[in-house]
């Protein structure tokens, strides 16, 4: 039998890279989509040597609206057994001060590319009555996040979209899972300019491998929502019982980095 095929976006580092390793270990072939061709090729070679995994490397910038259909064409009609929308990043700073083009690209990568790939992959999965979708959001999805507002908003969108999709797919043989990790040991905070903020100190950093393992298990079990780590689960659900205005202020205190560009003391 042919090995199942999973498309993973953003596997050049962090959670996406660890997800690729987990999928390869579990016997999947892969389609690896990210901007860095060199990193993808190195990962593909590693997975081939370790697990015999065949990987199709597709260098693409998902901030370009033309990227998802180009990725789909590169598949050459081979059906996907799993779609993993992991690519995403944050832009730290006050909304009035962050670059407009950076915020627009953020929404394109974190939301629009994800939706576009789901729309491309889903009809075939439903027709075959088999398939799995794993969308990576964040515990940021459960409350607004001053000074990282765009990121928090996109992850809230991903969570809502995936939970609705999971319900629509009930009984079709296709599942949708939203993975909502808390602070994770990746390059995210350096890229977003939020290293050392109170949020990461309060909750600690989970290894990316642990997040990937939890996400894979949840996807295979067809769970609509996966939040790795007890503290992360408590934090995500506790905000439901607090006044919304208080939640935003608490998040601001945790998210704020004193002295950083675009923040306020």
URLINKA-V919739 format. One record per backbone hydrogen bond with DSSP energy under -1.0 kcal/mol. NH is the residue of the N-H (numbers start at 1). CO is the residue of the C=O. E is the energy in kcal/mol with one decimal. If there is no record, write none. Layout:
BEGIN
nh->NH co->CO e->E
nh->NH co->CO e->E
END
This chain:
BEGIN
nh->6 co->29 e->-2.3
nh->7 co->82 e->-2.3
nh->8 co->31 e->-2.9
nh->9 co->84 e->-2.3
nh->10 co->33 e->-2.7
nh->17 co->13 e->-1.3
nh->18 co->14 e->-1.9
nh->19 co->15 e->-2.6
nh->20 co->16 e->-2.1
nh->21 co->17 e->-1.7
nh->22 co->18 e->-2.3
nh->23 co->19 e->-2.9
nh->24 co->20 e->-2.4
nh->25 co->21 e->-2.4
nh->26 co->22 e->-1.8
nh->27 co->24 e->-1.6
nh->28 co->23 e->-2.1
nh->29 co->4 e->-3.0
nh->30 co->54 e->-2.2
nh->31 co->6 e->-2.4
nh->32 co->56 e->-2.6
nh->33 co->8 e->-2.3
nh->40 co->36 e->-2.0
nh->41 co->37 e->-2.5
nh->42 co->38 e->-2.3
nh->43 co->39 e->-2.3
nh->44 co->40 e->-2.7
nh->45 co->41 e->-2.2
nh->46 co->42 e->-2.1
nh->47 co->43 e->-2.6
nh->48 co->44 e->-2.0
nh->49 co->45 e->-2.2
nh->50 co->46 e->-2.2
nh->51 co->47 e->-2.5
nh->52 co->48 e->-1.7
nh->53 co->47 e->-1.4
nh->56 co->30 e->-2.6
nh->58 co->32 e->-3.0
nh->60 co->34 e->-2.5
nh->64 co->61 e->-2.1
nh->67 co->64 e->-2.5
nh->70 co->66 e->-1.4
nh->71 co->67 e->-2.7
nh->72 co->68 e->-2.4
nh->73 co->69 e->-2.3
nh->74 co->70 e->-1.8
nh->76 co->73 e->-1.6
nh->78 co->75 e->-1.3
nh->81 co->5 e->-2.7
nh->82 co->5 e->-1.6
nh->83 co->132 e->-2.3
nh->84 co->7 e->-3.3
nh->85 co->134 e->-2.1
nh->86 co->84 e->-1.2
nh->92 co->192 e->-1.3
nh->93 co->147 e->-2.6
nh->97 co->94 e->-1.9
nh->98 co->94 e->-1.9
nh->103 co->99 e->-1.8
nh->104 co->100 e->-2.3
nh->105 co->101 e->-2.3
nh->106 co->102 e->-1.9
nh->107 co->103 e->-2.0
nh->108 co->104 e->-2.0
nh->109 co->105 e->-2.6
nh->110 co->106 e->-2.9
nh->111 co->107 e->-1.9
nh->112 co->107 e->-2.0
nh->113 co->108 e->-2.8
nh->115 co->111 e->-2.7
nh->116 co->112 e->-2.5
nh->117 co->113 e->-2.4
nh->118 co->114 e->-2.3
nh->119 co->115 e->-2.6
nh->120 co->116 e->-1.6
nh->121 co->117 e->-2.5
nh->122 co->118 e->-2.9
nh->125 co->121 e->-1.5
nh->126 co->122 e->-2.8
nh->127 co->123 e->-2.4
nh->128 co->124 e->-2.0
nh->130 co->125 e->-1.9
nh->132 co->81 e->-1.5
nh->133 co->175 e->-2.1
nh->134 co->83 e->-3.0
nh->135 co->177 e->-2.8
nh->136 co->85 e->-2.7
nh->137 co->179 e->-3.2
nh->139 co->181 e->-2.3
nh->141 co->138 e->-2.0
nh->142 co->139 e->-1.6
nh->143 co->140 e->-1.2
nh->148 co->145 e->-2.1
nh->152 co->148 e->-2.2
nh->153 co->149 e->-2.5
nh->154 co->150 e->-2.5
nh->155 co->151 e->-2.2
nh->156 co->152 e->-2.0
nh->157 co->153 e->-1.9
nh->158 co->154 e->-2.3
nh->159 co->155 e->-2.3
nh->160 co->156 e->-2.3
nh->161 co->157 e->-2.8
nh->162 co->158 e->-2.4
nh->163 co->159 e->-2.5
nh->164 co->160 e->-2.2
nh->165 co->161 e->-2.3
nh->166 co->162 e->-2.8
nh->167 co->163 e->-1.7
nh->168 co->164 e->-2.3
nh->169 co->165 e->-2.1
nh->170 co->167 e->-1.1
nh->172 co->169 e->-2.5
nh->175 co->131 e->-1.9
nh->177 co->133 e->-2.8
nh->178 co->224 e->-2.5
nh->179 co->135 e->-2.5
nh->180 co->226 e->-3.4
nh->185 co->206 e->-2.9
nh->186 co->184 e->-1.8
nh->191 co->187 e->-2.1
nh->192 co->188 e->-2.5
nh->194 co->189 e->-2.6
nh->197 co->194 e->-1.4
nh->199 co->254 e->-2.5
nh->201 co->197 e->-1.3
nh->202 co->198 e->-2.7
nh->203 co->199 e->-1.8
nh->204 co->200 e->-1.7
nh->206 co->183 e->-2.5
nh->211 co->207 e->-1.6
nh->212 co->208 e->-2.4
nh->213 co->209 e->-2.5
nh->214 co->210 e->-2.2
nh->215 co->211 e->-2.5
nh->216 co->212 e->-2.6
nh->217 co->213 e->-2.4
nh->218 co->214 e->-2.4
nh->219 co->215 e->-2.4
nh->220 co->216 e->-2.7
nh->221 co->217 e->-1.7
nh->222 co->219 e->-1.2
nh->223 co->218 e->-2.5
nh->226 co->178 e->-2.7
nh->233 co->229 e->-2.1
nh->234 co->230 e->-2.7
nh->235 co->231 e->-2.6
nh->236 co->232 e->-2.4
nh->237 co->233 e->-2.2
nh->238 co->234 e->-2.1
nh->240 co->237 e->-1.1
nh->241 co->238 e->-1.7
nh->242 co->239 e->-1.0
nh->247 co->243 e->-2.2
nh->248 co->244 e->-2.1
nh->249 co->245 e->-1.7
nh->250 co->246 e->-2.6
nh->251 co->247 e->-2.6
nh->252 co->248 e->-2.2
nh->253 co->249 e->-2.1
nh->254 co->250 e->-2.1
nh->255 co->251 e->-2.9
nh->256 co->252 e->-2.8
nh->260 co->257 e->-2.0
nh->263 co->260 e->-1.7
END
